[in-house]
């Protein structure tokens, strides 16, 4: 049997062969799921994650092709390599799912998130907030004498960093869209 | 062929166009228009059940014994929620069903109307797919899609929820040929490179075993034929899961018997000791694998399955092949023959020598009795007295189910209907009626335990009404036998709530239903009693009073490996440790 070129514990059609199959390291993956924009499709996807005990770090969904009734769901999830493979396979067998792309392993991808931050304060704290917003290229989309609403776009890490800075300066509310992602190049 | 008609008529027309000959159902307010259409035609037979769960299990029995989808029609609210157990059962065992539910009219949805339930919401996780149709013009297409999706790829139950106003409204009907081609087209051909690799493994293997499952049966009778040709051509041993019994004949020379928790000693040890495991349409269920860490530790594992999510879900495999078993086996045989039908003859001879040693253990032997009917004896006699008949067996869930799998032999696929994945007590009686409706002339026996059987006993009314001469062979130990066995092994013999008190008199019950009752408690009279059951032209409830405290062996205790089987009552003390006790 040893003459055969089959390594135990690896498969030839999965991401396992790219890494140690016995690794139990938890990885974060961004998946793009192309679905029919039909009633209940989001519930189906979410129900799959909750029903099988998978994690959702973020999830965005919107119709991207009105004529073709196609929506794109971008989901950021965590799990061991085996769990990630299972998530993709389970998504793939849902009837309204057309394609599942793992942007984390399929090559370089751009990931962006949009967030709105409401920061309340006066005096120096207000000035500091505005100065930091400028550094982060955040836009002021609403202002009163006691508050700003900043709009910021960037990676999850950038938005996390901005949140950390705003917190001592009077952060009162945050709205985040979750990650949208596309592969780079064609 | 496009025509204007009401939604209700479309339902009946679509069923006809899909070749449906029988529907199992129960009327109610939200499906009255469809029932009105059923009244006005004669092509589709309607079997009136006594409870909607029964309808779904009957459709499962029908589907599994014919290979065609089973069709169910029930009303909204309680009609739909009563169907949920059957849907979950069908999803777990990959049984194709098309379930139609009525719904309150669209303008009332969300108002907590009478008999309103969020049927698509409730059944989303227990169907392969489901739809709420809000527009009569979309109904015909959805109906045709439903049949496609129920049958394509890994089969499963689908559900269409149809509001009452959609049934009354008029729309355009188009036949199946006009329906849009679904993008849902699972791949059926396996990767030829992987198949060739599997042939190379087959040529060299010293200790191979085929581990076959329900997927072979779902793939159709052709797949079972190809499996026989491959197994007999290579001379490899074959074992099967509960769901796969009959795909390879029990009379075949390669047959090892069922594997798993209550599988045969030789089958489990062959799995443990093999160097090449070829999984055909099985899914490494926890009843099969035992402790995963010690599951067949030295084998190369190949896995053929039509569902990519089955691959590497539980056990990591070395050679996955995604495809339909029939197609893959056809290609596999072609390649194997073209390369000269090679196998490792010396290795195989040694392997079979080892297997014959294991068989000497006679793992199914039990202590006979001249005063009490042993359940195993009852099944041995049923087997002997029905041998040679084209016989269909259904079961309930528990000890009797495992004994039936051990002691009854199946030489053809689609003859064995049992609730495997979900383990639904109450499955067998309605399933046997579904089988009998599909095969009116055949012998259909439901091997049951008295506790399971009571769960859906109202369906005897259906059997009598529709003259389905099903034989209810109840192994009555006045206990929840499997629960009692686990309490003995695991919970210090504290038999909490695991006995059946105030049981009905089954013979009188039979008379009350208008069928025949037979009771037997003497092993010497058993043969005559079974013959009487078989000879009777109508439904029979056979109350077979058996040994009350018999345990089902062999048994792989929870959390143990294939080579740690219990063979009998000796040595069971402390057999299951804390780690295993949390498992079910």
HADDOCK unambig.tbl for C-alpha pairs under 7 A between the chains (distance, minus, plus):
assign (segid A and resid 1 and name CA) (segid B and resid 204 and name CA) 6.16 0.50 0.50
assign (segid A and resid 1 and name CA) (segid B and resid 205 and name CA) 6.59 0.50 0.50
assign (segid A and resid 6 and name CA) (segid B and resid 318 and name CA) 6.94 0.50 0.50
assign (segid A and resid 8 and name CA) (segid B and resid 300 and name CA) 6.71 0.50 0.50
assign (segid A and resid 8 and name CA) (segid B and resid 318 and name CA) 5.63 0.50 0.50
assign (segid A and resid 9 and name CA) (segid B and resid 316 and name CA) 6.04 0.50 0.50
assign (segid A and resid 9 and name CA) (segid B and resid 317 and name CA) 6.33 0.50 0.50
assign (segid A and resid 9 and name CA) (segid B and resid 318 and name CA) 5.76 0.50 0.50
assign (segid A and resid 10 and name CA) (segid B and resid 318 and name CA) 5.61 0.50 0.50
assign (segid A and resid 11 and name CA) (segid B and resid 317 and name CA) 6.78 0.50 0.50
assign (segid A and resid 11 and name CA) (segid B and resid 318 and name CA) 5.25 0.50 0.50
assign (segid A and resid 11 and name CA) (segid B and resid 319 and name CA) 6.10 0.50 0.50
assign (segid A and resid 11 and name CA) (segid B and resid 320 and name CA) 6.89 0.50 0.50
assign (segid A and resid 44 and name CA) (segid B and resid 124 and name CA) 6.93 0.50 0.50
assign (segid A and resid 86 and name CA) (segid B and resid 309 and name CA) 6.09 0.50 0.50
assign (segid A and resid 86 and name CA) (segid B and resid 313 and name CA) 6.32 0.50 0.50
assign (segid A and resid 89 and name CA) (segid B and resid 308 and name CA) 5.95 0.50 0.50
assign (segid A and resid 89 and name CA) (segid B and resid 309 and name CA) 4.63 0.50 0.50
assign (segid A and resid 90 and name CA) (segid B and resid 309 and name CA) 5.55 0.50 0.50
assign (segid A and resid 95 and name CA) (segid B and resid 129 and name CA) 6.61 0.50 0.50
assign (segid A and resid 95 and name CA) (segid B and resid 184 and name CA) 6.33 0.50 0.50
